[in-house]
Amino acid sequence: MMDSEELRRVAGEISEWARRVRELRTQEGYAILTHHDRNDLKPGQYLLLSAKPEPAFERAISKEVRALVLDRNGFTCQMCGAVAGEPHPYDPGRKTRLHIGHIIDKSMGGSDLPSNLRAICSVCNERAANVTLDRPSLQKLLVQVRRATTPDQLSLFECLARKFPDHLRALSGPDPDRTAGD
């Protein structure tokens, strides 16, 4: 049996050791138990039942569906808003890595259809155990934007302008500097 402190020490430079433990369990078939599996284990304790892995499960989500979901979600975590590759807002020491997560977990009857999948960062994924957060309403978003500082509002505007350049051009109308003959 090992606890999370021992795993951190053994992992050394590996910052996402908790994710790796999940991968060992789910993708590589190792029987690693936690306090969710056995009452006698405390949170942060892990028990490897056998050094021999079971056959690894087959991924049901294709690369194409993964790409579709990531693109649809703007390469942004749908729980905290972190953007892939940028420093994570809640853990600035690590860059944001995105995974594909179920909106309604498979254990609760959810499917692998794109409509039930979302982009989720590794930080949120480590903390999300069958949790589904509602998307904020337009009203709540506007309140948050209005409360933000002017530099943050301008940064948001620039980000949205980069994400939706065609929509911005359509809203702004014809370019007054262009002549009718152009």
C-alpha positions in Angstrom: 0.0 0.0 0.0 1.2 3.5 -0.8 -0.2 6.9 0.0 -0.2 10.0 -2.2 2.9 11.5 -0.5 4.9 8.4 -1.4 3.6 8.5 -5.0 4.6 12.2 -5.3 8.1 11.4 -4.1 8.4 8.4 -6.5 6.9 10.3 -9.4 9.5 13.1 -9.0 9.2 15.3 -12.0 5.8 13.9 -13.1 3.3 16.5 -12.0 0.2 14.7 -13.0 0.8 11.4 -11.2 -2.9 11.1 -10.1 -3.9 11.1 -13.8 -1.3 8.5 -14.5 -2.7 6.3 -11.7 -6.1 6.5 -13.3 -4.6 5.6 -16.7 -2.9 2.6 -15.1 -6.2 1.5 -13.7 -8.5 2.2 -16.7 -6.2 2.0 -19.8 -3.6 -0.5 -18.8 -5.7 -2.7 -16.6 -3.9 -2.6 -13.2 -6.1 -3.3 -10.2 -5.3 -0.2 -8.1 -7.8 0.3 -5.3 -8.6 3.6 -3.5 -10.9 4.6 -0.7 -13.7 4.6 -3.2 -13.2 0.9 -3.6 -12.4 -0.2 0.0 -13.6 1.4 3.2 -10.3 0.5 5.0 -8.3 2.8 2.7 -8.1 6.5 3.5 -8.3 9.2 0.9 -4.9 9.4 -0.8 -4.1 5.7 -0.2 -3.6 3.3 -3.1 -3.4 -0.5 -3.0 -2.1 -2.5 -6.0 -3.8 -5.9 -5.9 -1.7 -7.6 -8.5 1.4 -6.7 -10.5 -0.1 -8.4 -13.5 -2.5 -6.2 -15.4 -5.9 -7.3 -16.7 -6.5 -6.8 -20.4 -6.7 -3.1 -21.2 -10.1 -1.7 -22.1 -10.8 -0.5 -25.6 -11.4 3.2 -26.0 -14.9 3.8 -27.2 -14.2 7.4 -28.2 -12.5 7.7 -31.6 -9.8 10.2 -32.4 -12.3 11.9 -34.8 -14.9 12.3 -32.1 -12.2 13.6 -29.6 -11.1 16.2 -32.2 -14.7 17.2 -32.9 -15.4 17.7 -29.2 -12.2 19.7 -28.5 -12.8 21.9 -31.5 -16.5 22.4 -30.7 -15.5 23.4 -27.1 -12.9 25.8 -28.4 -10.0 23.9 -26.8 -11.3 25.2 -23.5 -12.2 23.3 -20.3 -16.0 23.4 -19.9 -15.8 23.4 -16.1 -13.2 26.1 -15.3 -12.6 27.9 -18.7 -8.8 27.1 -18.8 -7.4 27.1 -22.4 -5.2 24.2 -23.7 -1.5 25.0 -23.5 -1.8 28.1 -21.3 -0.9 28.2 -17.6 -3.8 26.8 -15.6 -5.7 29.5 -13.7 -6.0 27.4 -10.5 -2.6 25.8 -10.8 -0.2 28.3 -12.5 2.7 25.9 -12.2 1.3 23.6 -14.9 0.1 24.1 -18.4 -3.5 23.2 -19.2 -4.0 19.8 -20.7 -7.4 18.8 -21.9 -9.2 15.5 -21.8 -12.5 14.3 -23.0 -15.1 13.8 -20.2 -18.7 12.6 -20.1 -21.4 15.1 -19.1 -23.5 12.3 -17.8 -21.0 9.7 -16.6 -21.1 6.2 -18.1 -21.7 4.8 -14.6 -24.9 6.8 -14.6 -26.0 5.7 -18.0 -24.3 8.3 -20.2 -23.1 7.5 -23.7 -20.0 8.1 -25.8 -22.0 10.3 -28.2 -20.5 13.8 -28.9 -23.5 15.4 -27.4 -22.6 13.8 -24.0 -18.9 14.7 -24.2 -17.0 17.8 -23.2 -13.5 19.1 -23.0 -12.2 19.1 -19.4 -8.8 20.0 -18.1 -6.7 17.6 -16.1 -7.1 19.8 -12.9 -10.9 19.6 -13.1 -10.8 16.0 -14.3 -8.9 15.0 -11.1 -11.5 16.6 -9.0 -14.6 15.7 -11.0 -16.2 12.5 -9.8 -19.5 12.3 -11.7 -20.0 16.1 -11.3 -21.9 18.1 -13.8 -21.8 21.8 -13.7 -24.4 23.9 -15.4 -23.1 26.5 -18.0 -23.5 30.0 -16.7 -26.4 32.0 -18.2 -25.8 35.1 -20.4 -26.9 37.3 -17.5 -24.3 35.8 -15.1 -21.6 36.1 -17.7 -22.5 39.8 -18.3 -22.4 40.5 -14.6 -18.9 38.9 -14.3 -17.6 40.8 -17.3 -19.0 44.1 -16.0 -17.3 43.4 -12.6 -13.9 42.8 -14.3 -11.3 45.5 -14.7 -11.1 47.4 -17.9 -7.8 45.7 -19.0 -9.5 42.3 -18.4 -12.5 43.4 -20.3 -10.3 44.4 -23.2 -8.4 41.1 -23.1 -11.8 39.3 -23.2 -12.8 41.4 -26.2 -9.5 40.6 -28.0 -9.9 36.9 -27.2 -13.5 36.9 -28.6 -12.5 38.9 -31.7 -9.8 36.3 -32.4 -12.2 33.4 -31.9 -15.0 35.0 -34.0 -13.4 37.2 -36.6 -16.1 36.7 -39.2 -18.9 37.6 -36.7 -17.0 40.8 -35.7 -16.7 41.9 -39.3 -20.4 41.2 -39.9 -21.4 43.3 -36.8 -19.2 46.2 -37.7 -20.7 46.6 -41.2 -18.9 47.7 -44.4 -15.4 49.1 -44.1 -15.7 52.9 -44.6 -12.1 53.1 -45.9 -12.9 50.8 -48.9 -14.3 52.3 -52.0 -17.1 50.9 -54.0 -14.7 49.9 -56.8 -12.5 47.6 -54.6 
